[in-house]
Amino acid sequence: MVVEYLRYRIPTERSAAFEAAYSRAAQQLSAAPECVDYELHRSVKEPENYILRITWTSAEDHPKKFRGGPHFPAFLAEIEPYIPNLVEMDHYDPTPVHGSGGAVPTLYDWAGGHAAFDKLTDAFYREVRKDELIGPLFAHMDPDHPHFVAMWLGEVFGGPAAYSSERGDYRHMVSAHLGKHISEAQRRRWVNLLMDAADEVGLPSDPEFRAAFASYIEWGTRLAEINSQPGREAYDGEIPHWGWGVKLPYRG
């Protein structure tokens, strides 16, 4: 991905028309497969200053595919009157420095911290052991396995990096599923039992939390199923960090 920043200086008497034009132009950005996202900001201190941020799938896709594609003519028609007001236009590569501030609680904190995830996995694996479909997968489970899974979930949902520091990296987690031959029916049972356990122990039931929680469980269990099939090998990766309605970063 690459991020484009455009800075405009628009006289205040033209600001309403400028924003309206970009609202119309943005329809083309929304439809363009080369555009990941965009946002327009106006300076509080100097209202004539605007900054537009557009994330493109790559530095090449913007000039070659978007400008040469079907959405550019209508986009240009809307913004062309304001090109003389363009002060700066440049592309920037993302860096590893990013994150969320403290104003928004992590899913980990919202759920109740490590104690909540320990309760969840204790209740969950109690039922797993008794289940005819997935119980055999855990016949030789380490007694501390529920605690380890709680550490993993805690780190995924924004808590301390306890799993990374005490258990291992992403490769370690992948290795645990190799050769298990997990079926789709077993994966679904795993998901269903975990959701039942979430209800039992009283994890937050608000739609926003449960949607974020369920999205990770679906994503993670589908990867586990894939990695458990014959011929799969352990591989490196980053432990995912899940947020409110946030998917993993787009990889263009």
N, C-alpha and C positions, 0 to 999 in steps of 0.2 A: 504494500500500500504506500501511497504518498499523499501528503496533505498540502493542499494549495490554500494560500492566504491572499486575499485581495483587499486592499484598503482604498476606500473611496472618501472623497471630501465633497459632500453634497450640501448646497445652500439650504437653509432650513425651510425656505418656501417651496422647495422641490422634494422635501423628504417624504411626504405622503405619497407622491407619485412614484418616487424611487422604490419605496417599500412595496407598493402595489405592483410595480413592474417586476420586481424580483419574486413576488408571490406567484405571478403568472409564469415567469421563467422557471421557477422551481418545479413546476409540473413536469418540465422536460428532464430535470435532474432526477426526479423521482422515478421516471420511466427509463432512464438510461442505465443499462447494465454495467457501465463503467463507473458509475457513481455509487459510493458506499453510503455516505450521509453528507449533510450540509447544515449550516446554521449561519444566520446573519445577526450581527450585534451592532448596537449603536452606542457611542460613547456617552457616558453620563455627564462628564465634565465639559466635553466639547461635542454637542449634539450633531454637528455637521460631519463628524467622523464616523464612518462605518467600517466594520471588518467582516468579510465573508470568509467562512472556512468551508472548504469542500474536500472530502476524502475521496480519492480515486483509487481504483484497483491497482494501478501502477502508474509510474511516470510516463510510460509509453502509451498507455490506454487513453489518457486524457487528450493529448494532441492528435493522435493517430485515429483512434476509434470513435471517441466522442465528437471531436470536431469534424471528422469525416463521416459521421453517422447521421441517421435520420432525425435525431432530436436537436441537433445543433442549430439549424436554421431558425426554428421557432424560438429557441433560447436566445440567440443573438438578436433577433428582431425586437425582443423586449428590453434587453440591456444596452443595445447599441447607443441610444441617446445619452447614456451615462458613461461611456468609455472615456470621453475627455476628462471626466472627473476621477479617473482611476489614478491613484497616487503610487501604488505598489502592487506587484503581482509576482509571487514566487512559490516554488514547491519546496517542501520540507519532508525529510525522512523521519518517521517516528523513532523514538529512542526507548530504552527499557524503563525510563523514568515515567511512571504513570500510577494512578491509584485513585482512591476515593478519600474524601476528607471525613472528619469525625462527626459531621452534622448528620450523616446517614448511618444508622446502626447496621452492623454486619448481620447477616442471617444467623451467624453463630450467637451473637449477643441477643438477638430477638428471640431465638429459640430457648434461651436460658443458659447458655454456656455449656461447659463440659459435662456438668451434672445431668443436663437434659439429654445429651447424646449418649451418656452412659446408661441412663434409664431406658432410652429407646432401644439400644442394642441388646441390653439384658432381656427386655421383654420380647424382642424380635427373635433372638436365638433360642429362647425358651420354647417358642412355637416351632422354630425351624427343626430342632432336635426331634420333635414329635411328628413332623410332617412326612408322609410316605413318599412324596414326590421329590423333595429336595433334601430331606433328612440324610439320605445316604451320601450326599456330596460332603457332608460335614461329620461323617461318622468318626473321624480321627481328629476332630477339631481341638486345637490348643485351648485349654480352659480360659486363657486370657484373650482369645480371639475376639469376643464381643468388645472388650476394652480397646483392642487395636483398631477395630472398625470405627469405634467412637472417636478415636484420635484422628483417623483419616477423615471422617465426615466433619469433624471440628475444623481441621485445617482447610478443607475444601470450602467450607462456608464462612471463612474469614477469621477463624480462631488462631491460636498459637500454632507454630510449625512443629508440633510435638511429634507427629508421625515422621516427618522428614528427619528430625534430629535423633529420634529413638529407634525408628524401625527401618528407614531406608527411603529410597527415591521412587520415582514413578516406575522404573524398571522392576523394582522389588514387588510392587503391587501387580504389575502385569504377570510376573513370574508365578504368582500364586494361583493364576487361573489356567496356566498352560496344561493341556492334556486332560482337562476336566470334562470335555465334551458336553457342555451345558446346552440343553435343548431350549427351544423357545417356550415350551410349556413350563419348564423349570424357572426360566427367567421371569415369566409372568407371575408365577407363584411367589417368587422372591419379592417382587414388587408389591404384590397384594398383601403379603404378610407384614412387610415393612410399613405400609400405609395403615394397616390395622394397628400395628404397634404404636405408630405416631398418634393415633386416636386414643389408644389405651393410656399412654403416659401423659397425654395432654399437651403435645406440641402445639404451638399457636395454630389456630384454625382459620385465621383470616385468609381470604383468597390470594392475596399477594404473596404471603409466605408459602402457602401450600403449593402455589403454582411454581415458584422458584425451586422449592424442595423437590417437587415431582419431576421437574424438567431435568434436574441433575440425576435423579434416580433412574429415569428412563435412559438418559445418555450413558451413564456409567454402566448400567446392567447390559445394555446392548453392546458396549465395547467388551465387557467381560465375556459375553457369549461368543463374540467374534474371536477373541484371543484364546478361548478354550478349545477351539476346533483343531483338528489334526494339521500339522505342518506349520503352526504358528510358533514364532520365537519371541523372546523378550526383546523389548526395544526401549530406547531412551525417550523421555518426554518430560513435560512439566506437570507437576501436580496441579490440577485445575483449581481455579478460584472462582467460585460462583457468587453472583450478586443478585440483586432484585431485578428480575426480568431481564437479566443480562446473559447473553450467550457468550461462548468463547470468542475471542477476537477473530474476525474474518481474516483468512489467509489467502491473499490474492496471488 
